[in-house]
Amino acid sequence: MSDPHVLPSSVPENSTTVETPTTDVSRRGFLRGAGVLAAAGLTAGGSTLATPDAAEAADPIGPLSARQRRVRAFQVRNRAARRLALDVPPAQEANDDENYADYRASFCKCLPHDAIGEVDPAAYQSFLNALSTGDPNAFEQIPLSSSAGRKLANPQGAYAYEMTGGDGHSARMPPAPAFNSAFTATEMAEVYWQALTRDVPFNDYGTDPLVAAAVADLNAFPGSFGATDGGVITPGTLFRGETVGDLIGPYISQFMWWPIPYGPTTVEQRYRQPVAGDDFMIDFAEWLEIQRGAAPTRSNTFDPTLRYIHSNRSLGEWVHNDFTYQGYLNAALILLGLGNAGATNNPYIGSATQGAFVTFGGPQVLDLVTRAAVVSLKAAWYQKWLVHRRLRPEVFAARVENTLNGTKTYDVHPTILNSDAVARVLGANGNALLPMAYTEGSPTHPSYPAGHATIAGACCTVLKAFFNEDYVLPDPVVASSDGLALDPWTGADLTVGNEINKLAANIAIGRDAAGVHYRTDGVDGLDIGEQVAIGMLRDYSTVYTENAEGFRL
């Protein structure tokens, strides 16, 4: 595997590489440090993120003089910084896909492309040179396509430092699946099927023939994949997340359906949605111009009736226009409105004289659940731009199309070429291009990890730290097949923890359903976000004076 800290162009002479990994940056290892116990997260059982060690806890709280307080504040920050210095992660690995001379597997949107959709090699080298140096002037020299109306999405954000938790460059994830692997072929087949079934209501998955065809085709690929029942994909597991909570109850989390108490008003979660069949980039000329960064010339056609999220079409549109922490802010407001869903380890539970507010209360929940978004994005941007640079599904589909029509043979795995998914797209559109839900296709940044998913992993970890994951939600609902009503859910109990996990998966996989990501972009993005949030919570666990055991996830 190539070392992601050494890019194809030369690195600056004053760069430093630490070669001595001293900790395992798993969900547990990431928390190692003075007096900090392990915390589990989205895919594991619970334990505790502790408050300061005994030496810190013994320090005086007050009364302190102004100078003593300043010294004490410095000590708290210094201890947190020392922990960060001890958390030296192993080297982040990338796959070898960038070794292709034609850069067939690398993200290159907005750069000059030839007539078959391959990037100009000299332009890509200029792009790599800017990334390898971090020089702002070098970024201004990247040659964008002459038709580009869009710009690269903030690659210099990959270099930003963070003042809370671990540094964005310290979170770790596996290398992206290789371009020519059977696993990537299976991931791409799922994305094709998400496009083909975009308008099927989630309620109808058990009876819809197109869903049955998707299940049969995906099960024909080698090895288990995604959410399964005993290793087999079923209509009940299709396109779902991979935690236990994701498989219990309706496809969509309650937090995307329930009304949101929003200050002096209440917000109903009914949204505008594109009409059925409203897909884009299925013409090669349109696809090519979008890859060159051109602004789209067409727009969505919207249903005039507001509806609840009830299909991948409506979910994909929700994650098209949401702001970074919207879903998790909504969930926090809903949970705070319940009044009795707080974490059982909150030090103010049972207090005879005090209630939580600035610490362990609503103001801090709302602050941290929103703050986690940009902290996690810095980690995602490092991985996207400086390590993996994975191509988007819309480009992989064009490689499939060029292979099938004889324009150029790429080494895509034959299982995707022979799949029912591709056959159906060919039959419908005359080519294998991926039908995109968004007029502009993907964002102008690399695919792995997904930014939405990384934010989801971080913000949902904060939610689980502050609320009781075992609390059973009252009066659960399910959207009708037409999205016009919320009906009572009468199945299994839905708990806070499971529905938070489902919220994370809905937002991560909803981006796949729109055609802009693969499953691993989301699943591994959730893990990166979780690591970042745990580091942030670990820092905050050192600042309290209450008799608190810390955060439990």
C-alpha positions as CSV (number, residue, x, y, z in Angstrom):
1,M,0.0,0.0,0.0
2,S,1.2,3.5,-0.7
3,D,2.0,5.9,2.1
4,P,-0.7,8.6,2.0
5,H,1.7,11.0,3.7
6,V,3.9,11.0,0.6
7,L,1.9,12.2,-2.4
8,P,3.0,11.5,-6.0
9,S,4.7,15.0,-6.1
10,S,7.4,16.0,-3.6
11,V,6.5,16.9,-0.1
12,P,7.8,20.1,1.5
13,E,11.2,19.8,3.1
14,N,10.0,20.9,6.5
15,S,7.3,18.2,6.7
16,T,7.5,15.8,9.6
17,T,6.3,12.1,9.6
18,V,5.9,10.3,13.0
19,E,6.7,6.7,12.4
20,T,6.0,5.3,15.9
21,P,2.4,4.2,16.4
22,T,1.8,3.9,20.1
23,T,-2.0,3.4,20.2
24,D,-4.6,1.4,18.3
25,V,-7.1,3.9,16.9
26,S,-10.1,1.6,17.2
27,R,-13.2,2.8,19.0
28,R,-11.5,1.7,22.2
29,G,-7.9,2.5,21.5
30,F,-8.8,6.0,20.4
31,L,-9.8,6.8,24.0
32,R,-6.6,5.7,25.7
33,G,-5.1,8.4,27.9
34,A,-4.8,9.3,31.5
35,G,-7.8,8.1,33.4
36,V,-10.0,7.6,30.3
37,L,-11.9,4.4,29.9
38,A,-12.9,2.9,26.5
39,A,-16.1,4.0,24.8
40,A,-18.0,2.0,22.3
41,G,-20.1,3.5,19.5
42,L,-22.4,3.1,16.6
43,T,-21.7,-0.6,16.1
44,A,-20.6,-1.9,19.5
45,G,-21.9,-2.3,23.1
46,G,-21.6,0.4,25.7
47,S,-19.0,1.4,28.2
48,T,-17.9,4.7,29.7
49,L,-15.9,7.8,28.7
50,A,-14.6,8.9,32.1
51,T,-14.1,12.2,33.7
52,P,-10.6,13.4,34.8
53,D,-8.2,11.1,36.6
54,A,-7.7,11.0,40.3
55,A,-4.9,13.6,40.3
56,E,-7.0,16.0,38.3
57,A,-10.1,15.4,40.4
58,A,-8.2,16.2,43.6
59,D,-7.3,19.7,42.3
60,P,-9.1,22.5,44.1
61,I,-12.4,23.7,42.5
62,G,-12.5,27.0,44.4
63,P,-12.4,29.6,45.6
64,L,-9.5,30.6,43.4
65,S,-7.9,33.9,42.7
66,A,-8.0,35.3,39.1
67,R,-4.4,34.2,38.6
68,Q,-5.0,30.7,40.1
69,R,-8.0,30.2,37.9
70,R,-6.0,31.2,34.8
71,V,-3.3,28.7,35.8
72,R,-5.8,26.0,36.4
73,A,-7.5,26.6,33.0
74,F,-4.1,26.3,31.4
75,Q,-3.5,23.0,33.2
76,V,-6.8,21.6,32.0
77,R,-5.9,22.5,28.4
78,N,-2.3,21.3,28.7
79,R,-3.4,17.9,30.0
80,A,-5.8,17.5,27.1
81,A,-3.0,18.5,24.7
82,R,-0.6,16.0,26.2
83,R,-3.1,13.2,25.7
84,L,-3.4,14.3,22.0
85,A,0.4,14.1,21.7
86,L,0.4,10.6,23.1
87,D,-2.2,9.4,20.6
88,V,0.1,8.7,17.7
89,P,-1.9,6.8,15.1
90,P,-0.4,4.3,12.7
91,A,0.2,5.5,9.1
92,Q,-3.0,6.0,7.1
93,E,-3.0,3.6,4.1
94,A,-4.4,4.2,0.7
95,N,-5.0,1.7,-2.1
96,D,-3.0,1.8,-5.3
97,D,-5.6,3.1,-7.6
98,E,-3.8,6.3,-8.4
99,N,-1.1,4.3,-10.1
100,Y,-3.2,4.1,-13.2
101,A,-1.6,6.2,-15.9
102,D,-4.9,7.5,-17.1
103,Y,-6.2,8.2,-13.5
104,R,-9.3,6.2,-14.3
105,A,-10.0,5.6,-10.6
106,S,-9.3,9.0,-9.2
107,F,-11.5,12.0,-8.5
108,C,-11.0,14.7,-11.1
109,K,-14.2,16.7,-11.5
110,C,-13.9,20.3,-12.8
111,L,-10.5,19.5,-14.4
112,P,-10.1,19.2,-18.2
113,H,-11.5,16.0,-19.7
114,D,-11.1,14.4,-23.1
115,A,-13.9,13.2,-25.3
116,I,-14.3,9.8,-23.4
117,G,-14.3,11.4,-20.0
118,E,-10.6,11.0,-18.9
119,V,-8.8,13.7,-17.1
120,D,-5.9,15.6,-18.7
121,P,-2.8,14.1,-17.0
122,A,-0.9,17.4,-16.8
123,A,-3.8,19.0,-15.2
124,Y,-4.1,16.2,-12.7
125,Q,-0.4,16.5,-11.9
126,S,-0.8,20.2,-11.2
127,F,-3.7,19.2,-8.9
128,L,-1.5,16.7,-7.1
129,N,1.3,19.2,-6.8
130,A,-1.0,21.6,-5.0
131,L,-2.1,18.9,-2.6
132,S,1.4,17.7,-1.9
133,T,2.7,21.2,-1.0
134,G,-0.4,22.7,0.6
135,D,0.8,26.0,-0.9
136,P,-2.2,28.3,-1.4
137,N,-0.6,29.8,-4.5
138,A,-0.3,26.3,-6.0
139,F,-4.0,25.7,-5.6
140,E,-4.6,28.9,-7.7
141,Q,-2.5,27.4,-10.5
142,I,-4.7,24.2,-10.9
143,P,-6.1,24.4,-14.5
144,L,-9.9,23.9,-14.3
145,S,-11.8,23.0,-17.5
146,S,-12.6,25.9,-19.8
147,S,-16.3,25.1,-19.3
148,A,-16.1,24.8,-15.5
149,G,-18.8,26.9,-13.8
150,R,-18.1,25.1,-10.5
151,K,-15.0,25.1,-8.3
152,L,-13.2,22.4,-6.3
153,A,-14.8,22.2,-2.8
154,N,-12.2,23.6,-0.4
155,P,-9.3,21.2,-0.7
156,Q,-7.2,23.4,1.6
157,G,-9.7,22.6,4.3
158,A,-7.8,19.3,4.5
159,Y,-4.9,21.1,6.3
160,A,-7.0,22.8,9.0
161,Y,-6.2,22.2,12.6
162,E,-8.7,21.7,15.4
163,M,-8.8,23.1,18.9
164,T,-11.1,20.4,20.3
165,G,-10.4,16.7,20.5
166,G,-8.0,14.8,18.3
167,D,-6.4,16.4,15.2
168,G,-8.3,15.8,12.0
169,H,-5.4,13.9,10.6
170,S,-5.4,11.3,13.5
171,A,-8.6,9.5,12.7
172,R,-8.1,6.3,10.7
173,M,-10.1,4.2,8.2
174,P,-9.3,1.3,5.8
175,P,-8.1,2.0,2.3
176,A,-11.0,2.5,-0.1
177,P,-12.0,-0.7,-2.0
178,A,-9.9,-1.0,-5.2
179,F,-11.4,0.1,-8.5
180,N,-11.1,-3.4,-10.1
181,S,-12.2,-5.4,-7.1
182,A,-15.3,-7.6,-6.8
183,F,-16.3,-5.6,-3.7
184,T,-16.4,-2.4,-5.6
185,A,-18.5,-4.1,-8.3
186,T,-21.0,-5.1,-5.7
187,E,-21.1,-1.6,-4.2
188,M,-21.7,-0.2,-7.7
189,A,-24.5,-2.7,-8.3
190,E,-26.2,-1.5,-5.1
191,V,-25.9,2.1,-6.3
192,Y,-27.5,1.2,-9.7
193,W,-30.3,-0.6,-7.9
194,Q,-30.9,2.4,-5.6
195,A,-31.3,4.5,-8.7
196,L,-33.6,1.9,-10.3
197,T,-35.9,1.7,-7.2
198,R,-35.7,5.3,-6.3
199,D,-39.5,5.8,-6.5
200,V,-40.6,2.6,-4.7
201,P,-42.1,3.4,-1.3
202,F,-40.2,1.8,1.6
203,N,-43.5,0.4,2.8
204,D,-43.8,-1.6,-0.5
205,Y,-40.4,-3.3,-0.5
206,G,-41.9,-6.6,0.6
207,T,-44.2,-6.8,-2.5
208,D,-42.5,-4.7,-5.2
209,P,-41.1,-6.8,-8.2
210,L,-38.3,-4.4,-8.9
211,V,-37.1,-4.7,-5.2
212,A,-37.3,-8.5,-5.6
213,A,-35.1,-8.3,-8.7
214,A,-32.6,-6.1,-6.8
215,V,-32.5,-8.6,-3.9
216,A,-31.9,-11.5,-6.3
217,D,-29.2,-9.7,-8.3
218,L,-27.3,-8.4,-5.2
219,N,-27.3,-11.9,-3.6
220,A,-25.8,-13.3,-6.8
221,F,-22.6,-11.3,-6.2
222,P,-19.9,-13.1,-4.3
223,G,-19.8,-12.7,-0.5
224,S,-22.3,-11.1,1.9
225,F,-22.7,-7.4,1.6
226,G,-24.3,-4.6,3.6
227,A,-27.2,-5.4,5.9
228,T,-28.3,-9.0,5.8
229,D,-30.5,-11.6,7.5
230,G,-28.2,-14.6,8.1
231,G,-25.9,-13.5,5.4
232,V,-28.7,-13.0,2.8
233,I,-30.0,-9.7,1.6
234,T,-33.8,-9.6,1.9
235,P,-36.5,-6.9,1.2
236,G,-36.4,-6.1,4.9
237,T,-32.6,-5.5,4.9
238,L,-32.2,-4.0,1.4
239,F,-30.3,-0.6,1.5
240,R,-30.4,-0.5,5.3
241,G,-27.6,0.4,7.7
242,E,-25.5,-2.3,9.4
243,T,-26.3,-1.9,13.1
244,V,-28.9,-3.9,14.9
245,G,-30.9,-0.7,15.4
246,D,-31.1,-0.2,11.6
247,L,-33.0,-3.4,11.1
248,I,-35.7,-2.7,13.8
249,G,-38.9,-0.9,12.7
250,P,-39.5,1.3,9.7
251,Y,-36.8,2.2,7.2
252,I,-36.7,5.8,8.3
253,S,-35.8,7.0,11.8
254,Q,-38.5,8.6,13.9
255,F,-36.3,11.7,14.1
256,M,-36.9,12.3,10.4
257,W,-40.7,12.1,10.9
258,W,-41.7,13.5,14.3
259,P,-42.6,17.2,14.6
260,I,-39.7,19.3,15.8
261,P,-40.2,21.6,18.8
262,Y,-38.5,24.7,17.5
263,G,-38.5,27.5,20.0
264,P,-42.0,29.1,20.0
265,T,-43.3,27.0,17.1
266,T,-43.3,23.4,15.9
267,V,-41.9,22.3,12.5
268,E,-43.7,19.5,10.7
269,Q,-41.3,17.3,8.7
270,R,-43.1,17.4,5.4
271,Y,-40.9,18.5,2.5
272,R,-41.0,19.2,-1.2
273,Q,-39.9,16.3,-3.4
274,P,-39.0,15.7,-7.1
275,V,-41.6,13.9,-9.2
276,A,-41.1,10.2,-10.0
277,G,-38.5,9.5,-12.7
278,D,-36.8,12.9,-12.4
279,D,-33.2,11.7,-13.2
280,F,-30.2,13.3,-14.8
281,M,-26.9,12.7,-16.6
282,I,-28.1,9.7,-18.6
283,D,-26.9,11.4,-21.8
284,F,-23.1,11.1,-22.4
285,A,-22.7,14.7,-23.6
286,E,-24.5,16.0,-20.5
287,W,-22.5,13.7,-18.3
288,L,-19.2,14.9,-19.8
289,E,-20.0,18.6,-19.3
290,I,-20.9,17.9,-15.7
291,Q,-17.5,16.2,-15.2
292,R,-15.8,19.2,-16.7
293,G,-17.5,21.3,-13.9
294,A,-20.2,22.9,-16.1
295,A,-23.2,24.2,-14.2
296,P,-26.3,22.0,-15.0
297,T,-28.6,23.3,-17.7
298,R,-31.7,21.5,-16.4
299,S,-33.5,21.6,-13.1
300,N,-35.7,19.3,-11.0
301,T,-39.5,19.2,-11.4
302,F,-41.1,19.2,-8.0
303,D,-44.4,17.7,-6.7
304,P,-46.4,20.7,-5.4
305,T,-47.6,18.6,-2.4
306,L,-45.4,18.5,0.7
307,R,-44.8,14.9,1.8
308,Y,-43.1,13.0,4.5
309,I,-40.0,11.0,3.5
310,H,-41.3,7.7,2.1
311,S,-38.9,6.6,-0.7
312,N,-35.3,7.0,-1.7
313,R,-36.4,9.8,-4.1
314,S,-37.6,11.8,-1.1
315,L,-34.8,10.8,1.2
316,G,-32.2,11.7,-1.5
317,E,-33.7,15.1,-1.9
318,W,-33.7,15.7,1.9
319,V,-29.9,15.0,2.0
320,H,-29.5,17.3,-1.1
321,N,-30.5,20.5,0.7
322,D,-30.0,19.8,4.4
323,F,-27.4,22.0,6.3
324,T,-24.5,20.2,7.9
325,Y,-26.0,19.3,11.4
326,Q,-29.7,19.7,10.6
327,G,-30.8,16.2,11.2
328,Y,-29.0,15.9,14.5
329,L,-30.1,19.4,15.8
330,N,-33.7,18.2,15.0
331,A,-33.1,15.0,16.9
332,A,-31.6,16.9,19.9
333,L,-34.6,19.2,20.0
334,I,-37.0,16.3,19.8
335,L,-35.2,14.4,22.6
336,L,-35.0,17.5,24.8
337,G,-38.7,18.0,24.3
338,L,-39.4,14.5,25.7
339,G,-38.0,15.7,29.0
340,N,-37.3,12.2,30.4
341,A,-35.0,10.7,27.8
342,G,-31.8,12.0,29.4
343,A,-28.7,9.8,30.0
344,T,-28.9,7.8,33.2
345,N,-25.3,8.9,34.1
346,N,-26.2,12.6,34.1
347,P,-24.9,13.9,37.5
348,Y,-28.0,16.0,38.1
349,I,-30.5,13.1,38.0
350,G,-31.8,12.9,41.6
351,S,-30.2,16.1,42.7
352,A,-32.3,17.7,45.4
353,T,-31.2,21.3,44.7
354,Q,-29.9,21.6,41.0
355,G,-30.8,20.9,37.4
356,A,-28.5,20.5,34.4
357,F,-28.2,23.5,32.1
358,V,-24.8,25.0,31.1
359,T,-23.2,21.6,31.9
360,F,-25.0,18.3,31.0
361,G,-28.1,20.3,29.9
362,G,-29.8,21.5,26.8
363,P,-27.4,24.4,26.0
364,Q,-24.4,22.0,26.0
365,V,-26.2,19.3,24.1
366,L,-27.1,21.8,21.3
367,D,-23.6,23.3,21.3
368,L,-21.7,20.0,21.0
369,V,-24.1,18.2,18.6
370,T,-23.6,21.1,16.2
371,R,-19.9,21.7,16.9
372,A,-19.2,18.1,16.1
373,A,-20.1,18.7,12.4
374,V,-17.2,21.0,11.4
375,V,-14.8,19.1,13.6
376,S,-15.6,15.9,11.8
377,L,-15.5,17.5,8.4
378,K,-11.9,18.4,8.9
379,A,-11.1,14.7,9.4
380,A,-13.2,13.8,6.3
381,W,-11.5,16.4,4.2
382,Y,-8.0,15.1,5.1
383,Q,-9.0,11.6,4.0
384,K,-10.8,12.8,0.9
385,W,-8.2,15.1,-0.6
386,L,-4.8,14.0,0.9
387,V,-5.3,10.2,1.0
388,H,-7.9,8.4,-1.1
389,R,-9.2,10.7,-3.9
390,R,-11.7,8.0,-4.8
391,L,-13.8,8.5,-8.0
392,R,-17.5,9.1,-7.6
393,P,-20.1,6.4,-8.7
394,E,-21.2,8.6,-11.7
395,V,-17.6,8.2,-13.1
396,F,-17.4,4.5,-12.4
397,A,-20.6,4.0,-14.3
398,A,-19.0,5.8,-17.3
399,R,-16.1,3.4,-17.1
400,V,-18.7,0.6,-17.3
401,E,-20.4,2.2,-20.3
402,N,-17.1,2.8,-22.2
403,T,-16.1,-0.8,-21.6
404,L,-19.5,-2.2,-22.8
405,N,-19.7,0.0,-25.9
406,G,-16.1,-0.8,-26.9
407,T,-14.8,2.8,-26.6
408,K,-12.1,1.7,-24.1
409,T,-11.7,-1.4,-21.9
410,Y,-11.2,-0.7,-18.2
411,D,-10.5,-3.4,-15.7
412,V,-13.8,-3.2,-13.9
413,H,-14.8,-6.5,-12.4
414,P,-16.8,-8.6,-14.8
415,T,-19.6,-9.2,-12.2
416,I,-20.8,-5.6,-12.6
417,L,-20.7,-5.9,-16.4
418,N,-22.9,-9.0,-16.3
419,S,-25.3,-7.8,-13.6
420,D,-29.1,-7.5,-14.0
421,A,-28.7,-3.9,-12.6
422,V,-26.6,-2.8,-15.6
423,A,-28.8,-4.7,-18.0
424,R,-31.9,-2.9,-16.8
425,V,-30.2,0.5,-17.0
426,L,-29.1,-0.3,-20.5
427,G,-32.6,-1.3,-21.4
428,A,-34.1,1.8,-20.1
429,N,-31.6,4.4,-21.3
430,G,-29.5,2.8,-24.0
431,N,-26.3,3.2,-22.0
432,A,-24.9,2.2,-18.6
433,L,-24.6,5.7,-17.2
434,L,-25.9,6.0,-13.6
435,P,-29.2,7.9,-13.4
436,M,-28.5,10.7,-11.0
437,A,-31.1,12.3,-8.7
438,Y,-29.2,15.7,-8.7
439,T,-28.9,17.9,-11.7
440,E,-25.3,18.6,-10.9
441,G,-24.4,15.1,-10.0
442,S,-21.9,14.7,-7.2
443,P,-20.3,17.5,-5.2
444,T,-16.8,18.7,-6.4
445,H,-14.8,16.7,-3.8
446,P,-13.7,13.1,-3.7
447,S,-16.0,10.3,-2.6
448,Y,-14.3,8.5,0.3
449,P,-15.4,9.1,3.1
450,A,-18.8,10.7,2.7
451,G,-19.0,14.1,4.4
452,H,-22.6,13.5,5.3
453,A,-21.7,10.2,6.9
454,T,-18.8,11.6,8.8
455,I,-20.9,14.3,10.3
456,A,-23.6,11.7,11.0
457,G,-21.1,9.5,12.9
458,A,-19.9,12.5,15.0
459,C,-23.2,14.2,15.8
460,C,-25.0,10.9,16.6
461,T,-22.2,9.9,18.9
462,V,-22.8,13.1,20.8
463,L,-26.5,12.4,21.0
464,K,-25.9,9.0,22.4
465,A,-23.6,10.5,25.0
466,F,-26.3,12.8,26.4
467,F,-29.4,10.7,26.1
468,N,-30.6,7.3,27.4
469,E,-30.2,4.8,24.5
470,D,-32.5,2.3,26.1
471,Y,-35.4,4.8,26.4
472,V,-38.4,3.5,24.4
473,L,-39.9,6.2,22.2
474,P,-43.6,6.8,22.8
475,D,-46.2,6.6,20.0
476,P,-43.9,5.7,17.1
477,V,-45.1,6.4,13.5
478,V,-44.5,5.2,9.9
479,A,-45.1,7.3,6.8
480,S,-47.8,6.1,4.4
481,S,-46.7,4.8,1.0
482,D,-47.7,8.2,-0.6
483,G,-46.0,10.2,2.1
484,L,-49.2,12.1,2.9
485,A,-49.7,10.8,6.4
486,L,-48.0,9.4,9.5
487,D,-49.7,6.2,10.7
488,P,-49.1,4.5,14.1
489,W,-46.2,2.0,14.1
490,T,-47.4,-1.1,16.0
491,G,-44.4,-3.4,15.6
492,A,-41.3,-3.8,17.9
493,D,-40.3,-1.1,20.4
494,L,-38.1,1.6,19.0
495,T,-35.4,2.9,21.4
496,V,-33.5,6.1,21.4
497,G,-30.2,4.4,20.6
498,N,-31.5,2.3,17.8
499,E,-33.3,5.3,16.2
500,I,-30.1,7.5,16.5
501,N,-28.2,4.8,14.7
502,K,-30.9,4.6,12.1
503,L,-30.8,8.4,11.7
504,A,-27.1,8.2,10.9
505,A,-27.6,5.4,8.4
506,N,-30.5,7.1,6.7
507,I,-28.5,10.2,6.1
508,A,-25.4,8.3,5.0
509,I,-27.1,5.9,2.7
510,G,-29.5,8.5,1.4
511,R,-26.6,10.0,-0.4
512,D,-25.9,6.6,-2.0
513,A,-29.6,6.6,-3.1
514,A,-29.0,9.8,-4.9
515,G,-26.1,8.3,-6.8
516,V,-23.3,10.3,-5.3
517,H,-21.7,7.8,-2.9
518,Y,-20.9,4.1,-2.4
519,R,-21.8,2.1,0.8
520,T,-18.3,2.1,2.2
521,D,-18.1,5.9,1.8
522,G,-20.9,6.0,4.3
523,V,-20.1,3.1,6.6
524,D,-16.4,4.1,7.0
525,G,-17.4,7.7,7.2
526,L,-19.6,7.0,10.2
527,D,-16.7,5.4,11.9
528,I,-14.4,8.4,11.2
529,G,-17.0,10.7,12.6
530,E,-17.4,8.5,15.7
531,Q,-13.7,8.6,16.3
532,V,-13.7,12.4,16.1
533,A,-16.7,12.8,18.4
534,I,-15.1,10.5,21.0
535,G,-12.0,12.6,21.0
536,M,-14.1,15.7,21.4
537,L,-16.0,14.2,24.3
538,R,-12.8,13.0,25.9
539,D,-11.6,16.6,26.0
540,Y,-14.8,17.8,27.5
541,S,-14.8,15.1,30.1
542,T,-11.8,16.9,31.7
543,V,-13.6,20.2,32.2
544,Y,-16.3,19.3,34.7
545,T,-16.3,19.8,38.4
546,E,-19.5,17.8,39.1
547,N,-19.3,14.3,40.6
548,A,-19.9,12.7,37.3
549,E,-18.7,9.4,35.8
550,G,-18.5,10.9,32.4
551,F,-20.2,9.9,29.1
552,R,-21.5,6.5,28.4
553,L,-22.2,5.3,24.8
